[in-house]
Amino acid sequence: MVSVIDLGLVNYFSIIFPFLLIFSLVFAILQKVKIIGDSPVINAVVAFSAAMLAILSDTVVAMIVFIAPWFVVVFVFLILLLMAFQILGAKDADLALAVRDKSVQWVILGIAIVIILAGFGNVMGQDLLEQSQQTGETVDSSGELTDSGDFDENLMTTLFHPKVLGLIVLFGIAIFSVALLTN
């Protein structure tokens, strides 16, 4: 049965969207940085080549397809947040000063890193875990078996391992120590 919101045909064109995204980002960066010159033709050829090379990898395409909507959601949220601040009386100069603040930049960078790591976890999943030399089974760093076949369960087993939790606490102490010492 045909419906208006049937998106089955869009799957055949799903390779075009990552190609256009990579092409436009590489072209914009090359135009801005001018690392290989001012010529837009040369920049377009290099961007086209980079986009073609990127779409040859199924992993890269799957990664872009996963993380692009998340970055769009974060961007829309930030725009709505800025609009809310302006409704509440913030001026453009106040917002520009807030964007230049290092803590805001670190939060945005942290969100981007979390999205990228989630993309790696979603795309590569079970392949990210180490393989045991003797049995070929998937194990975590302590030698415990994490080969249940369910990536979410394996991820939780690894994240809530005492060694990983200890490392997270140690990183938290280091981050707060550096933050307090630099003030």
N, C-alpha and C positions, 0 to 999 in steps of 0.2 A: 504494500500500500504506500502510495506517495504522500508525503507530508511536506509542509512548507519548511519545517526545521530539520529536514533530513540532511545530515552533514556527512553522509557516507562518501560523497564525491570530493569533499574537502581533503580527505585522507590521501588522495592521489596527488594533491598539490601541496602536501605538507613539507616537501623538500624545498619549495620556492621561498617560504617565509624565512627559514634560517639563512638561505642564500642571500636574500635581500637585506636581512639584518646585518650579516657579516660584511657584505659589500658596502653598505651605507656607513657602518661604524669605521671600517678600515679606511674608506675614502675620506670621511670627515676628519679622522685623526691625521691622515697624511696631508690633507689640505691645511690643517691648523698648524702642525708641527713643521711642515716643509722639509722633512728629512731627506727626501729624494728630489727636491726641486719644487718650483711653482707650477709646473705644467699639470693641468687637470687631466690631460689625456694619459700621461704616464701614471699619475696617481690612480686613475680609473682602471688602467690595465693591471696594476699591482693589486688593487682591491678586488678586481674580478678574479685574478689568479688565486688570491688568498681565499676567497669565497668558494671557488671551485675545489680547491684542495680540502677545505673544511667539510664540504658536503659529501666528500668521498668516504668520510668516516661516519659510520652509523652511530658511534658513541657520541661524537661531537653534535650531530644533529639531534639525537635524543636528549642530550644535555641542554641544548638551546631550547628545544621544545618544552622541556620541563621548567627551566629557570626564567624564561622570558615572561610568562604570565605572572610569576611572583614579583618580578621587578616592576611590572606594570601596576600591580596591586599596591606595592610600597609607594610608587610614584603618585598614584591617585590618592593614597592616604596622606602623603605629605602635602599635596596640593590642598586637600580638604582641611588639613590641620592649619595650613597657612591662611586659608580663607576664614576659618573659625577665629584665629587670632586677630585678623583684620576686622572681623565683625565685632570683636570684643574691644577694639580700640587700638590695636598695635599699628604703628606706622611702618612704612617701608624701610626706613632707616633702622628701626628696632629689629626688624626681621633680618636685614642684611648683617647687622651686628651679631645676631644670634647664629646665623649660618657660618660666620667666620670663627665662632667659638670652637675650640679644639674638642670639647666634650661632645658637641653635636656632630662634628665630623667623625669622631670615633664611633659614635652610636650608629651612624649611617654605614660606616665601613664594617662594623660588627654585623649589622643586619645583612649586608651584601655577602659577607663571608659565610654566615649561617645559611643563606639561600644557596650559595654555591656548594657548600658541603652537603646540604640536603639533596641537591642535584646529583652530586657524585654518589651518594648513598642510594638514591632512587634508580639511577641509570646503571651503575655497576653492581650494586647490591651485594650479593653473596660472593662475587668475584673479588671483593676488597679484602676478604678475610684470608689469612695465611693458610697454606696447605701443609699438613704434617708430612715430614720426610718418610716416616715408616709406613703409615697406613694410607696416606692420601686423603685422610679426612680433614675437615676444616676445624682448626683449633684456635683458641684465643691465646693471649700472651702467657697465661699461666699453664697452658697445656690442657685446659678443660675443653671438652667437646662442644663445638657450636655448629654442628652440622645437622640442624633440625630441618633444614630446607625452607624455613620461614625466616626471611631476612629481619623482620621486625623483632622476632623473638631473639635471634642471634645478636642483634644490635643492643637490645636491652640487657642481655646476659653480659655482653662486653662492657657496656657503659656503667653498669652497677657492680662491676667487679671491684673488690676492695682496693686493688692497685690503681685503677682508673679514678675511683673516688678520692683516693689520697692525692693523686696528681692534680685533680681539680681543686682541692683545698689548698694545695701548695701553690698553684697558679693564682688562686684568689688572694692568698697572703702576699705573694710577690706583687701583684697588681696594686693592691691597696698600699703596700709599702712604698712602691715607686710613686704613686699618686700623692701620698702624704709627704714624702721627702722632697718632692719637686715644688710643693707649695711654699 
